[in-house]
């Protein structure tokens, strides 16, 4: 307990004649059997029996609250809703205000590292120097194993480089031509499929009324979508092993799928992230990232938005732009920059090796990036990840998209 913690709520004192007090309490209970004190309502049947032998068990606070909720909602089921084995749900920690997702099906996903971990021989992440890539037998993400995953909902493949620069903002001679389909493509280069073991329940399921209004242990279903972005048709473990054009397609997939989920009613937050290496949470080595769209706004994200709104109301400026200007003026934490993007280690980094990549221009929404901006970002991201691999060979890492 911290030194500034509040004192306990209960005020305990020693009574000179406890048996008489117990008799008085029993007499009060007998005269008014419908009166339930709060301590006894919170106690279990066993605790009640040990405190007052012979006292009949009463309804707990949870059942009382749920029964009252049932009367208001018209539900006939009087049992408290506590989630089930087929749907994901969230539980709230009232001390922090955070909601945590509990996903029963996630434990069923395959883990190619588990056998190596059991033998004690798995590295954090393999440091692959061989540039020759091929399909890996048994890998569900390699081209040719499409039947091992759900049907693609987005796919793209590269064409030839354009003969001239695509526009004035393009930083290289030309971008590759791209064919995109809202479904499957043969000879695909990047492919998006629904996750077979999702962290959230499908958004077409109506669980919004499934709320347990217990005061201390709130719980609710969480719905949305969980997708896997397969970043290469061949077996690459690191994005630095293939050309930045595939990173460009991956960023296009992020943007297009985010735009899709923005149009779905009830979706309040979209998270895009990548786990590279078993220590970072990856279960398959084939380079991939994930997108989760949920009906739940994380408490930390909500707090950040409020902090940014407060800064703008107070100063008239964007907090992100102010921080970036100061980082660029100090220069001591800058890693690299172009006319469009900058990479730096934030002043208040939470851990060693934290890198933030952001646009130089004010750009609050990733899903509004143009193709040209994504092309430039892909090259920049590839370069930064190459340096990370060189500085920390084989080290596992995560990256997340904040928008």
Secondary structure, 3 states (H helix, E strand, C coil): CCCCCCCCCCCCCCCCCHHHHHHHHHHHHHHCCCCCCHHHHHCCHHHHHHHCCCCCCCCCHHHHHHHHHHHHHCCCCCCCCCCCCCCCEEEECCCCCCEEEECHHHHHCCCCCHHHHHHCCCCCCCCCCCCCCCCCCCCCCCCCCHHHCCCEEEEEEEEEECCCCCCCCCCCCCCEEEEEECCCCCCCCEEEEECCCCCCEECCCCCCCCEECCCCCCEEECEEEEEEEECCCCCCCCHHHCCHHHHHHHHHHHHHHHHHHHCCCCCCEEEEEEEECHHHCCCCCCCEEEEEEECCCCHHHHHHHHHHHHHHHHHCCCHHHHHHHHHHHHCCCEEEECCCEEEECCCCCCCCCCCEEEECCCCCCHHHCCHHHHHHHHHHHHHHHHHHHHHCCCCCEEEEECC
